[in-house]
Amino acid sequence: MMTEKTVAKHLHISPNSVQRIEYDAIYEGGQYKYQYNFKQQLPEAISMDEFRSANDQFSFIWCDATSIKQFEVLPNRLTKTIKQYFLGFSLANRSVFKARLSWI
């Protein structure tokens, strides 16, 4: 994995340009472009946390609490984003969920 500074040096552009290009590749009109996999089965228990990601923003991460298999990283930690994400799963899939065990 290369840092933005290294990419910028190789491409002879500024690190800020690399950030803008990355941002444009991920976001479109303020909406996150990544397509989530809502077909996967949700685990019975999840662990979740937030962490500082690019541009000093916080992102939300969650994983299966028993196997510690990571599922997704959301672009921010806003309640609206998290609700919208989990509502993307079918009701039958969401009904399997029993508990949030701990923060990662």
C-alpha positions as CSV (number, residue, x, y, z in Angstrom):
1,M,0.0,0.0,0.0
2,M,1.4,3.4,-0.9
3,T,0.8,6.7,0.8
4,E,-0.8,9.6,-0.9
5,K,2.5,11.4,-0.8
6,T,4.2,8.5,-2.6
7,V,1.5,8.3,-5.3
8,A,1.7,12.1,-5.8
9,K,5.5,11.9,-6.2
10,H,5.2,9.1,-8.8
11,L,2.6,10.9,-10.7
12,H,4.2,14.4,-10.4
13,I,1.1,15.9,-8.9
14,S,0.3,17.3,-5.4
15,P,-0.9,15.2,-2.5
16,N,-4.0,17.3,-2.4
17,S,-4.7,16.3,-6.1
18,V,-4.4,12.7,-5.1
19,Q,-6.9,13.2,-2.3
20,R,-9.3,15.0,-4.6
21,I,-9.1,12.1,-7.2
22,E,-9.6,9.5,-4.4
23,Y,-12.6,11.4,-3.1
24,D,-14.1,11.8,-6.6
25,A,-13.6,8.0,-7.1
26,I,-15.5,7.2,-3.9
27,Y,-18.2,9.9,-3.8
28,E,-20.6,11.1,-6.4
29,G,-22.8,14.1,-5.7
30,G,-22.2,13.7,-2.0
31,Q,-23.4,10.0,-2.1
32,Y,-21.1,7.1,-1.3
33,K,-20.6,5.2,-4.6
34,Y,-19.6,1.8,-3.1
35,Q,-22.1,-0.9,-3.6
36,Y,-22.6,-3.0,-0.4
37,N,-23.3,-6.7,-0.4
38,F,-26.7,-6.9,1.2
39,K,-27.0,-10.6,0.2
40,Q,-24.5,-11.8,2.8
41,Q,-26.0,-13.3,6.0
42,L,-25.8,-11.1,9.1
43,P,-24.3,-12.7,12.2
44,E,-26.2,-13.1,15.4
45,A,-23.9,-10.8,17.3
46,I,-21.7,-7.9,16.0
47,S,-18.9,-5.8,17.3
48,M,-18.6,-2.2,16.1
49,D,-16.3,0.7,16.4
50,E,-15.4,4.0,14.8
51,F,-12.0,5.1,13.7
52,R,-10.3,8.2,12.3
53,S,-10.0,7.7,8.5
54,A,-9.0,9.9,5.6
55,N,-9.2,13.7,6.0
56,D,-9.6,13.4,9.8
57,Q,-13.1,12.1,9.4
58,F,-14.5,9.2,11.5
59,S,-15.7,6.0,9.8
60,F,-17.8,3.1,11.2
61,I,-16.6,-0.5,11.1
62,W,-18.4,-3.6,12.2
63,C,-17.6,-7.3,12.3
64,D,-19.0,-10.7,13.4
65,A,-18.4,-10.8,17.2
66,T,-17.7,-14.5,17.3
67,S,-15.4,-15.0,14.3
68,I,-14.1,-11.3,14.1
69,K,-14.7,-11.5,10.4
70,Q,-14.9,-7.9,9.1
71,F,-18.0,-7.1,7.1
72,E,-18.0,-3.4,6.1
73,V,-16.4,0.0,6.7
74,L,-18.9,2.8,6.3
75,P,-17.7,6.2,5.2
76,N,-18.9,8.0,8.3
77,R,-20.3,7.3,11.8
78,L,-23.6,9.2,11.4
79,T,-26.7,7.5,12.7
80,K,-28.5,8.1,9.4
81,T,-25.7,6.4,7.4
82,I,-25.6,3.4,9.8
83,K,-29.4,3.0,9.8
84,Q,-29.6,3.3,6.0
85,Y,-26.9,0.7,5.7
86,F,-28.5,-1.9,7.9
87,L,-32.0,-1.3,6.5
88,G,-30.5,-2.4,3.1
89,F,-30.6,-5.9,4.4
90,S,-33.9,-7.8,4.2
91,L,-36.1,-8.0,7.3
92,A,-35.6,-11.8,7.4
93,N,-31.8,-11.3,7.4
94,R,-32.0,-8.5,10.0
95,S,-34.2,-10.7,12.3
96,V,-31.2,-13.1,12.8
97,F,-29.4,-10.3,14.7
98,K,-29.6,-10.8,18.5
99,A,-27.0,-8.6,20.2
100,R,-24.3,-6.0,19.9
101,L,-21.7,-7.5,22.2
102,S,-18.9,-4.9,22.4
103,W,-16.9,-2.3,20.7
104,I,-13.9,-3.6,18.7
